[in-house]
C-alpha cells in the first residue's frame, strides 16, 4: 500500500502537466469562439435556424461565455503585476538616451508584454460582447419561431378528410410495429431449438416469480401499515407510516414495471418502432407510478388517519380516482403522441391522438379541480358503507379553529385555491377546443405544462408538510425549550430551498431550455452593470457568507475567552467582560473588512461614502456616536463594570451588560434600567463595589431616658463584633450621638466584608438588638402624644342636652336616622340601622 501511494504521488504531477499541455491555449480558444460566432451569424443571416438549431447554438454560446469569464480574470491577474513593475521603474525620461540600458530594455519588455496582454484582453471583451449580442438575437428568433409554432393551424378533426387520414396513419404505424415483432418472432423461432430456448425460459420464470413476490410484499406492507396507525397514534408514528406507504407505492410498482420492461427489451422481439413505443411506455409508467405515490400520500383513500387532505372518505376516493385518470392520460401521451412524432406518425394521426387524450385529460382535470376547494370532511357525510372517521384528539375543533373561522368569513373572496381551480377549468375548456380546431402545438402547450406544474408543486407541498410535521412533533415533545423553538425556522428554510429548486424545473416545463438556465446562471455569476458599478449576486452572497462566518468565529472566540481562557488569569469579572467585549468589536470589524475584500468592493469608494455620511453623523447621529465613544471609554477606563452595584439619580442596581449604546442595570425590583453611556461618563455615579466589596453599614437605635448608656454601648458592641459579615479590622464602633426628644440616640458603624449584604446585616443586627434589650430590660421608646382638652365639663353638658332633645322628638327614647341626627347606623344585630332589643340609649 505504501508503494502504491508513492507511485500515485509520482504520477499525479505528470498527469496534471500532460493535461495542462493538452489544454487549448487562449489564442486557440479565441479563434474557436470567433469561428462559432461567424457560423451562427451566417445561419441567422440566411434564416436557416429552427428551434432545435437555436437551442444548440445558444448552448454553444453559453459554453463559450462560461470560458470567457475565467480567461478575462486570468488576463487581469497577469497584467496587474506587470503594471506594478512598470510603475516601479518610474516615468520614462524625455530623452531615452539618458536612461540606463538595463532599465530601458526592461521597460521595453514590460511594455511589449503589457500590450500583448491588453490586446488579448480586448479580444476577450469583444468575444463576450459578440456572444451576448448573438444570444439576444437568437432569443428573439426563438420567441418568433415558438409563437409561430403555437399559433400555426394544422389539420382539424372538424374537417371531413382529417379523420380517415388519421385512422390510416395510426393503422399504418401499428402495422409496422406488429410486422416488425412478427418477423423477429419468426426469425428467432427458426433459428432456435429447444436446448437454446431453455436459457430464455428460465429468466422469464424468475421474472414472473419476482413480480409475484413484489406484488405480495406491496399488499402486505400497505395493509400492515394501515392497521398500525389510527387517529390516536403519535404524530411521529403516523409520519413514519405515511413515508413507508409512499415508498411501498413508489418502489415496489416501479421495480415490477422495470422487470417487465427489461424482460421485453431483452427478448429481442421489438424492432426500431417497437423500441420507441417501449421507451414511451417506460416514461408513461414512471409518471403513473409517481402520481399513484403522490396521490396516495395526500389523499390516502384507504387510510384516513394518514390523510393529509381534509376531504372526507368519499371525496378523497373520488379525487384520487380522477388524479389517476389524469396521470394515465399523461402517460399515454408520452407513449403515443411524443414517441409517435419520432416514429413518423402523420400529423393527422398525431392530431387525432392528441385530441382524444386532451379531451379525456380535460374531463379528469375539471373533475379533479372540483375538489381543490371542498369544505372540511364534517360538511359532507361519507358514504353509507364507510364509517365517519373519528376526529384527531390532538387537532383543534373545526368550530374553534381560527383558520376555519377566517375561511368562513372570507368565503366570498377569491383565494389561491379557487384561482387555481378557475385556471384549471379554463384550461380544461379551451384545450380540447384548440385540439379539435387544429392548433396542435397550442393545445399541448396549454394543457400539459399546467399538469406537470401541478405535479411539481404537489411534490414540494408534500415534502414541506412532512418536514413541518416532524419539526412540530419535536417542538411539542420539548415544550418550553428555547433552543428547540428555533427549529421552527427549519420549515421556512426548507420552503425557500424547495422554491429555489422548483423554479428552474417550472421554467423548463413552460418552454425554457438549458440555454436559458445557463444564461441565468451566467448572469448571476457575472452580475449586471449599474452605471460604472458592477453588481453581482455571487459577490453579495460571498459578502454575506464571509460576514456571517466572521461573526460566528468571533462569537466562538468570545465564548472561549469567557469560559476557558480568562477564568484562568484570576482577573475580576469586569475585566473579563471588557476584554471579551473588545474582542467582539475587533472581530466584527475584521469580519466586515474581510467580507468587503472578498466581495471585490473598492474601499476607496467606501471612503468617499463614509466621508459623505460623516456630515450626517455629525448632526443626526451625534448622540449615538457620543454613546458609542462613551461605551468604549467605559470598557477601557472601567469606572463601572459588569456586576458592580451602582447608584444613579434614576435608581440603583447591579450592572448587567455594557453595550454599544447603553448600559443595562438590573434594579432590585428585577427591572432592567437602560442608561445611555454618555450619562455614566458625564454625571455623578456612586459605585459601591468599584475597587473592592467592602462597605460601611450604619444602624441607629434609641433607648429610653434613664437607661445606663454604658450598658447600651457594651451590648451594641458585642452584637456588632459577633456578626460574621462585619470586619474585625477596622473594628466596629458604637457612638452615643444625641439626646433626642423621645430617646437617647445610639449608632453602630461597621465595615462589611461584602456591601451587597448590607440589608441582610441590618436585619440580623436589629433582631439581635431587640432580643438583647428585652433580656436586659432596656426599653426602646416610641413617640407618644397626650391631648388635653380645656373646658371638658362644658363640652359634656352641651353633648347631654343635645341627646335629650333628640329623644323627646323621637317619642321612643331613641334617635332616628334622617331626623336631624347624624349618628351612624348600628349593625350589631345584623340589620342596617336597627337597634338591638332592649337597648334604651
N, C-alpha and C positions, 0 to 999 in steps of 0.2 A: 504494500500500500504506500509506503514511503517513497519507493522508486516511481510509482505511478504519479504521485503528486509532483515529484521532481520533473518528470517528463512533461506533464501538463504545464508546469511553470515555464519550461523552456519553449514549448510550442505556442503558448498563448501570445507572447510578443511577436513571434513570427507571423501568426495568423492575422494579428492586428495590422502589422506592417504590410502584408500582402493585400488585405482589404483596402488599406489606405492607398496603395499603389493602383489597385484596380478601380477605385472610385473615380468618376469623371472629374476633371478639373473644372474650375469656374468658367474658363473660356469655352470649354466644350458644352457646359450646361447653358451658357448664354446663347451659343449657336443653336442648341436644341430648342430653347424657348422661342427664339425668333423663327425657327422653322415651323414649329407648331402654330405660332400666331399667323404666319403667312398662309398656311393651309386652311385655317379656319376663316380668315378674311376672304380667301378665294371662294370658298363654299358659300359664304354669305353674299358675296357679290353675284354669284351665279344662281342664287336661290335654290340650292340643292339640299338644303337641310330639312330633315324630318325630326320628329320628336325623339327618335332613338339616336340619330346622329348628334342632335343638340345635347342630349344627356351625356354622350361620350365626350363631346368637345368641352363641355363645362367641367366634367370630371378631370380632363386633361389639364385645363387651365387652372383649376383649383390645386391640382398636384404641383404644377409649376409655381404657383404663388406660395404654396407652403415651403418650397425650396428657396424662394426669393428672400423670405424673411431672415433665415439664418445666414444666408450669403451676405446680405447687407450688414447684419450685425458683425460678421467676421471681418468685412472690409472696414467698417468703422472702428473696430477694435485694433485692426492693423495700422490704420492711418493715424490714430491718436498718438502713439509713441514716436512716430516719425516726425510729426509736427512738433512735439516736445523737444526732440533732438535738434530740429532746425531752429527752434526758438532759443535753445541753449547756445547755439553758435553766434547769436546776436544778429543785428541787421547787417546786410551786405554793405560794404563801403561804396562810396560813389565811384572811386577808381578801383576796378578789380585788381590792378597791378599791385596795389598796396597791401592786399590780403595775403596771408601766408599760404603757400601752395597746398599744404596738407588740409587746411581749413577750406580752401576754395574747392579742392577735389571732393571733400566730404559734403560740402554744401551742394555741389552739382549732383552728387549721387543721391542725396536725400530729396532734392527737387525732382529728379527723374523718377524716383520710386514713388514719391507722393503724387506726381502727375499720372503715373500708371494706375495707382490705386484709385485716384479720383475718377479717371476715365472708366474703370470697371464699375465704380460706384454709380456713375451717371448712367451707364448701360443697364445696370441692375434696376435703377429707378425707372428708366424708360421701359424696361420689360414689365415691371409691375404695373405702370400706368397703362401700357398697351393691353395687358391681360385683363385689367379691371374694366377697360373700355369694351373689350370684346365680350366680357361676361355680361355687361349691361345690354349689349346688342343681342346676344343670344337669349337673354331673359325676355326681352321684348319680342323676339321672334318666337320663342316658346309660348308666350302668352297668346300671340296671334294664332299660331297653329292649334293650340289647345282650345281656344274659343271657337275657331272654325270647325274643329272636330266635334265639339259638343253641340254646336248649332246646325251641323250638317244633317240632312234628312235622307235616309236610305229607303229601302223597300218597306212599305207599310202593310200590315196584315189587313187593313181596311180595303186594300186593293185586291181585286179578284185573282190576279195572276200570282200573287205572292205566296199564298198558302200551298198550292200544288208544287211550286218550285221549292219551297221549304221542305215539304214532306219528301220530295225526291232527293234533295241534298242529304237529309238525315238518313234516308234509306240507303243511299249510296255509301255514305261513310260507315254505317253499321254493317253493310255487306262486306266492305273491305276488311273490317276488324274480324268478322266471322270467317271470311275466306282465309285470312292470314292464320287464324287459330286452327282451322281445319287442316290447312296444308301442313302446318307444323305437327299436328297430331298424326297425320298420315305418314309424314316422313319419319317421325320417331317410332311409330308402330312397325314400320317396315324395317327399320334399322336395328331395333332392339329385339332380343329374345327374352325368354323367361328368366334366365340367370341374371341378365343385365337389369331386369325390372326390379329384382329384389332390393338392391341398394336404394331405389327410389321409393319403394313401398314403405320401407322402414322409417324414413323421415316423415312421411305423411302420417303414419300411425303415431309416431311420437308427437307430432304437432297436434293431432287430434286429442291425444291424452292430455297434453299440456293445456289445450283450450278448455277441456272439461274440468281440469283441476283449477284453472284460473276462475272459471265461472262459479264453481263451487266455493272457492275461497272468498270471492267477492260477495256472494249471497250470505255466507256465514258471517263474514266480518261486518257487513252492514246490519244484519239482524241483531247481532250481539251488541253492537254499538248503540243501536236504537233502544234496546232493552236496558242498557246500563245506565241511562240517564233519564231524569224526569225534571219537572219544574222545581222540585225541592233539592236537586243536586247542586253542589257548589259551582260557581262560575268557572273555576279552573277545570273541573271535570267536564263541564259542558263544552268548553272551548277545545279541550283535548279530543273529546268525542267528535266534535264537528270537523276538526282537522283530519282525524282518522277516516271519517266517512268521505271527506273530499278526496283524500289520497286514494281510497278504495275505488271511488267513482272515476278517478283520473288514471291511475297507474294500471289497474288490472284490465279495464277495457282497452287501453292503449296497447298493453302487451299482447292481448288476444288479437287485435287488429293487425299489429305488427307481424305476428306469427303467420297470419293468413296471407298478408301481402308478400311476405318473404317467401312463403311456400309457392304462391302463384308466380312470382317473379323467377324463382329458382327452377320452376318446372320447364321453362323454355317454351311454353305453349303460346306466348304472346309475341306478335310482331311489333313493328315500329308504332303503328297506330294504337295497338292494344297497350303498349307500354306507356304511351302518353295518357291514355284513359286511366291506366292504373295509377299513374302519378297524380292525376286529378282526384281519383278516389282516395288516395292517401291523404292529400291536403284536406279534402272534404271530411274524411273520418276524423282527422285531428280537430277540426273546428267543431264537429258534432260532439266529440268526447269532452272538449273544453267547455262547451255550453252545458252539457249534462252535469259536469262537476260544479260549475259556477251556479247554475240554476238550482241544483240540489242543495248547495251550501246556503243559498239565500232564501229559497222558498221552503226547502225541506218538507215536501208534501206528505211524507210518511213519518216524520219525527217532529211534532210541533214544539217539543222542548228545545230543539236545536235551531229553530227557525229564526232568521234574522229579520225577516219581513214581519209586519204587523197584520198581515192578512189572516183571515180565518182559514180553516182547513179546506173548504170548498174552493174559495178564491185562490188559495195557494196552489192547489192541484191544477186549476184551470190556467193560471198564469204560467206555471211550469210546463204545461202541455203546449201552450201557444209558443213559448220560448223554444221548445224542442222542434216544433214545426218550422219556426223561423230559421233555426240552425240547420235543419235538414235542407231547406231551400238554398241556403248559402253554400252548404257542402256540395249539393248537386250543381250549383252554378260553377263552383271551382272545377268540378269534374267534366261537365258537359260543355259549358259555354267558353270558359277560359281555355281549357285544353282543346275545345273544338276549333278555336282560332288557329292553334298550331297544327291541328290535324287536317287543315284545308277545308273545313266545312264552309259552304257557301254562305253569303251574307243573309240570304233568305232563311236558311236553316238556323243561323245564329239569332236572327230576329224572332223566329217562332219560339225557340227555346228560351230566349231572354224574356219575351213577353209572358210566356206561361209561368216561368219561375218567379218573375217580379209580381205577377198577379197573385200567385199563391203566397208569396212573401209579404205583399202589401196587406192581404187579408190577415195573416198572422201578426203583422206589425200593428195593425189597427186594433186587433183584439187584445194583444199584449199591452198596448199603450193604455187601454181602458183601466188596467189595474195599477197604473203608475200613481194614481191618486184615489185610492179606495179608502173608505173610512176604516177605523180600527176594527178588530175582529168582533168586538162587542156590539157593533152597529149592524152586523149581518148574521143571522143564525146559520149555523153549519148545516150540512146535510143531515137528514134523519138518521142515516146509518153511521154517522161519525159523532161520537160524543164531544161535547164542548170542552176544549182544553181548560184546565184549571189555571187560574192566574198565578203568576210567579209571585211568591210572598215577598221576594226582595225588590220587586218592581213597584213603583208608585201606583196608586189607584188612578185609573184614567180620569175620573172625575176631579181629582186633586192635582193632576199633572199640569204644571204651568204651560207646557208645550201644547197640550190638548186645548187648554183654555185659549191660548193665543191662536190656535188653528181655527177654533170655532168663532172667535171674534173676527178674524180676518178671512172668513170663508169666501167672501165676495171678491177679495183681491186675487191677482194673478201671481201665483208662487212659481218657483223654479220647476217643480214637477208638473204643474199644469201647463207651463210654457213648453216643456219637453213633450208632453202629451199632444199639445196642439201642433207642434212641429212634426211629430210622428204621423199624425192624422193627415196633415197636408201632404207629406211625402207619400204616404200610402195611397192618397187620392190622385196625386199628379204623376207619380212614376209609372203606373200602368197605362195612363193616357199617353204619355210620351212614348212608351214602348210600343203601343198599338199604332201610334201615328208615324212610326218610322225613325224616331230620334233614339237610335240605339245607344250611342255613347252618352247622350244627355240623361237618359233614364237610368243607366247604370251608375253614372257619377252622382245622381241624386239619391239613389236608394242604398247601395252597398256601403259607401263611406259612413252613412248615418248608422247602419247596423254595426259596423266594426268599431265606430267611435263609442257606441253604447257598450260594446263588449269591453273595451279598454277601460272606460270609466267604471264599469261594474267590477272589474278585477281590482282596480285601485280602491274602490269603496270597501270591497271585501277585506283586502289586506289592512286598510286603515281600521276597520271595525275590529278585526282580530287583535291588532296591537293595542287599541284603546281598551278593549275588554281585559286584556292581560294586565295592563297598567292599572286600571281601576281595581282589579282584584288584588294586586299587590298593595295599592294605596289603602284599600279598605281593611286589609289584614294588619297594617301598621298605622292605624289611625292615630293622628297627633304627632307623628314623627315629621319634623320639618324637612329632613333630608329625603324622605320618601315622597313628600308632597312635591318636590321638584321633579319627580318622574312624570308629572302631568305635562311637562314640556316635551316629552318624547313623542306623543301623538302629533303635536304640532310640527316637530321636525320631520316625522315620517310623512305627514301630509305634504310638506314642502318638497321632500325628496320624490314622492310619488308624482307630484305635479310636474317637477322638472323632468322626470323620466317619461311621463306620458306626453309631454308637449311635442318632442320630436316624432314620437310614434303617430300622434294625431296629425302632425304636419305631413308625414308620409302617406297617411290614409287619404288625406284630402288633396293629393296631387303633387306634393313636393317630392323632389328626388334627392339622391345622395349629394348631388352638387349643391343644392340649396342648403342642406345641413352643413356641408363643408364650408360654404361661403359664410354662413352664420358663425361657424366656429372660428374661421379666419378673422372675421370682423371682431369677435370677442377677444381673440388673441392680439390682434394688431391695434384695435381701438379705432377711434374716429377723431377727426381734427375739428376743433372749435377755435377759429381764429388762427393763432400761432401755437396753440396748445393742443397736444395730442392726448386724448382721454382714452384710457384702456381699462376695460373691466378687469382684465387679468392683473394689471398693476394695482387696481383698487383692492382686489381680493388679496393680493400679496401684502399690501399695506395693512389691511385689517388682520390678516393672519399673523404677520410678524408682530403687530402691536399686541394682539391678544396673547400670543406666545410669550412676549416680553413681560406682560403684566402677570401672567401665570408664574413665570420664573421668578419675578420679583416677589410675589406673594409667598411662593415657596421658600425663597431666601429669608424673608421676614419671619416666617414660621420657624425656620431652622435657627435663626438668631434668637428669637424669643423663647423657644422651648429647649434648645440644646446648648448653644454656644454661650450666650450672655449669662445664664444662671451659673455657669462655672467660674465667671470672673469675680463673683462676690459684689457686683455693682448693685446699687439700690434699684428699686422698681422704676423710679422716674428716669434714671439714666438709661436703663434698658429700653424703656419706651421711646426716649428721644433718639437713640441710635437706630431702633427699628423703624421709626417714622422717617428719619433721614435717609436710611437705605431704601425705603419705599419711594420717596421723592426722586432720588437719584436713579433708581431702577426704571421708573416710569418715564423720566426724561430721556434716558438712554434708549429705552424701547421705542419712544417716539422718533428719535433721531435715526435709529436703525431702520424703522419702518419707512420713514421718508426716503432714506437712501435706497432701500430695496425696491421701492416703487418707482425709482428713477426721477423723482421730482427735483427741480432745480432749487437749491437752497437760497440762491440769490433772489429768486422771485419771492420766496417766503420772507426774506429780509425786507423786501420792498413792501409786502403786505403788512408785515409787523410794524414797519415804520408808519404806515398809514393808520394802523389801528392804535398806535401809541397816543394819538390825539384823543381818540375816543376813550382810551383807558384813563388818560389824564383828567377827563371831565366826567364821563358817565360811570366809570368803574373805579373811581378814586377810593371809595370806602372798601370795596372788595380787595383792591391791591393793598390798602392800608392794613386790613385784617390779615391778609396773607403774609405780609412782611412782619407783622406783629407775631404771627404764629411761628415764623422762622426764628425770631428773636427769643420767643419763649422756649423753643427747643434748644437753642444754643446757650442762652443765659440761665435758663431753668430757675426763674424765681418761683414758679409753681411747676409741679409735675403730677403725673397720674398717681392718685392715692392720697394726695395732700388734702388736709382739712382747711378750707379757706373760708373767709368771711367777707362778704361783699355788701354794698348798700342794698342790693336787691335780695339778699339772703345768704345763707351759708350751707355748706355741704362738702362732699368729697369730689375731687376731680376724677372724672372717668376717662375722658379722652381729650387730647389737644389736636383738633382737626385743622384743616387748611384755613377755614374762615372763622370758626368759633371754637370755644372750649365747652365741653359738656360737663356740667356739675350736677351730681345727684344729691338732692336735698335730703334732709332727714325724714321728709314725708314721702320718700321714694319717688319724687317727681324729678324730671330732667329739666335743668335750667341751662339754656344755651346762652353763653356770654360771648359777645364779639371779642376777638383777641386784642383789638385796639384798646378796649376798656381795661383789660388786665394790665396793659402797659402804661396807660395814661392816668389811671385812677389809683386810689389807695386800696390795697388789698391786704387783709390780715391772713397770714399763713401760719396756722397753729403748728404745723408739722414740717416746717421748711428744712431746717438743719438736723433736728432730732425730734423724738417723740415726747420729750419731757415738757411738762406744762404745769402751771400752778392752779390750785383749786382753793377757793375761799368759802368757808362755811360759817355763817353767822347764827348766833343763838342768844336769847335773852333770859335772865333769871330774875326772880322777884327781889325787891328791896329787902335787905336784912339777911341775905344769903351770904355764907362765907365765900368770899371771892377767891381765896387761895385754894379752897377745896374744889371750886369750879374749875380753876386753872389746872389743877393736878388731874382731875378727871378727864378734861378735854385733851390734855397732853397724852395721857395713857391711851385714850381712844385713837388719837391720830397715829401714835407710834405703833400701835398694834395692827393697823391695816396693812396688808401685804403690798398694795399698789403704791404706797407712799414711800419715798426715798428716805434713807437714814441720813444721808449727807447730800445736801444740807438738811438738818433736822427740821421737823415741823415746829411751828411757833404758835403760841396761844396769846392773844392780845386782849386786854381789857380796854375796849375802845371808848365807851362813853356812858354817861348817865342819861338814859332816855326818860321820856315822860312816864313810861309804864314799867320799865325794866332796866336792868344793868346789862349793857351790850358787850358780848364777848365774840371773839372771831378766831377761827382756826385757819392758818395759812400753811400750805404744804405743797411740795413738788411731787408730781406723779411720774411714774415710770412711763406711762403712755397716756397722753392727754385725751385720747379717744375714749378712755374710761371715766371721764370727768363726772358725768351724770350718775353713773353707777356708784362711784366712790362717794359722792354727796349723799346718795340714798342710803348706802350702808352706814355711813357715819351718823346720819340723822336717826336711823333706827337705834344705833348703839347709844347715842346721847339720850334718847327717850327712855331706854331701858335703865341706864345707869342713874339718871336723875330720879327716876321713880324709886329705884332701890335706895338711894341716898336721901330721899325726902326733899329733894330740891324742886321747887315749884317753878314752872315756866309760865309767866303771867301772860294774860291776853287783855286786850283793851276792853274796859267796862265804862259805861256811861250811865249815871244816875240822873233822872229827870225829876225836878222839884217844882210842884205847882204852887203858885201864890193865890190865896183866896179859895182853897179847896172846899171849905164849908159852904160858901155862897154858890159854888157850882153844883154841889149835891142838892141843896134846897131847890134850885131852879129846875134841875132834872126831875125831882119828885113832883113838883107842881105840874109840870107838863105831862107826866104819866097819869096823874089823877084826872085831868081834864079829858084825856083820851078815853079812859074807862067810862066816864059819865056819858060821853057822846055815843059810845057803843051800846050801852044798855046791858051788855052781857058781862061786863067786867074785863073784857079782853080787847086789845086794839085790833083793828081790821086793816087789811092791806087795801090801799087805794083810797082811804078816807082820811087823808091828811097825816097818815102815819108812814114814816119812812123806814120802819123796822123791816129787816129781811124775812122771808118766809121760813117757817120751821118745818123741816123734813124728817123729824125724828121718828114719826110713826109711819113713814112711807109715802104720805101724800103731800103734794106740794102746797105749802102754806096752811096745812091743817094742824091745829094744836093737839097735843096729847090729851086724853081723857083725864079729867080731874086737875088739870093744870089751870090755876086761877091767878096767872101772873097779872 
